[in-house]
Amino acid sequence: MNRGSGSGSRRSGNTGHSDVYGRRGGVNLPALRGHNDALVLELLRAAGPAGLGRTELAARTGLTPQAVSKITARLGADGLIAEAGRAASTGGKPRTLLRLVPDARHAVGVHLDRDELLAVRVDLAGRVVAESGGPLDFGAGPEAAVEAVVRAVARVRDPSGPPLLGVGVAAPGPLDHRAGVMGRVTGFPSWKDFPLRGVLEGRLGLPVLLDKDTNAGAAAAAGAWLRATWPDADADADADADAFAVRGADPEGAEVYAGGGARTCVYLHIGTGLGAGLWLGGGVYRGARSAAGEFGHQVLLLDGPRCRCGARGCVEALCLEAVARGDVPEAARIVGEAAANLVALLDVDRVLLGGRVVAAAPDVFVAGVGAVLAARALDPARPVVALAGAGVAEGAAEMALTPLFGRG
């Protein structure tokens, strides 16, 4: 029975999930069932080994206890969840706690950089269980890169291990995330229009997701941040429910709620190039043409040094020039000025830094970017500047986990 207005319904209308709602307001029941399964799995993933009880799952999703029981029975039969013990009794029967089984499935993430490749295999908790890396000549063309990816996936794959959900591939942009086709990567024209996703799916025999390296970095960094700040398992159920927004209808008895709130962040990747991944509205923001996040090619200095994109005075050219001459504090200041522009436009909660240049001098970059943001802040509640909690390859693997956990 769906909750009506007299039972505290918080339905806010069509939430934009075209796979869930039909054109005339009908409901795709199999899609909703998978959607609700994903909500429960995401909560159990965030809870970690301690797990959650069915009562907490019902409170946090807005599903009825009966619906949660059906969902957890299905997930248990699939080997995705298991009992985590019993909670301390508060006077009644001790509650059975449920947890995610990390080794039930794995996924692979691949970071195709301009001069190196890294592949990782992760479990459902996002922990790296195998990795392999080596040099890569991105300029040698798509065919050579495909062979390198196939070899790397073979090295991290375990034929006798858990089933693989798929492979996420993170590459330099621009590219078409939806079509899985590469764009005109700056300095590498031979990649334009290469159908990388389709070619790799044919070679690997697995689902492949393709996205920009910065978007993968944003997914990894934001995912680690959100899991670390998820409501505590013992928090008040009513308070938890108020923190969740409607995401769909429930064919098994209620409306569906999910977390996310207004948490937003930008991930700034500083390596062989500069780019940004945007985590807005509870997911990666890619733009209408998958072109969002070209952070490195905003102009800071009119008539400045020539950038490889053809413009002058780009952030990327200025920053990498400073790195090349050994002036890392100046490189951090330049990134900070560009980050301040981005923060002024988007009003984000957090600026997360990653990439090999940052890894070589993390304290310098965190302090330098933070100092500029503080100096240019228009509001005392300026965003936090921190290191990203995970790398691009892990973010690519996170993309391959997306269908299971219902995120984008």
Buried (B, 14 or more C-beta within 10 A) or exposed (E): EEBEEEEEBEBEEEBEBEEBBEEEEEBBEEBBBBBBBBBBBBBBBBBBEEBBBBEBBBBBBBBBBBBBBBBBEBBBEEEBBBEBEEBEEEEEEEBBBBBBBBBBBBBBBBBBBBEBBBBBBBBBBBEBBBBBBEEBEBBEEBEEBBEBBBEBBEBBBEEEBBEBBBBBBBBBBBBBBEEBBBBBBBBBEBBBEBBBBBBBBEBBEBBBBBBBBBBBBBBBBBBBBBBEEBBEBEBEBEEBBEBBBBBBBBBBBBBBBBBBEEBBBBBBBBBBBBBBBBBBEBBBBBEEEBBBBBBBBBBBBEEBEEBBBEBBBBBBBBBBBBBEEEEBBBBBBBBBBBBBBBBEEBEBBBBBBBBBBBBEBBEBBBBBBBBBBEEBBEEEEBBBBBBBBBBBBBBBBBBBBBBBBBBE
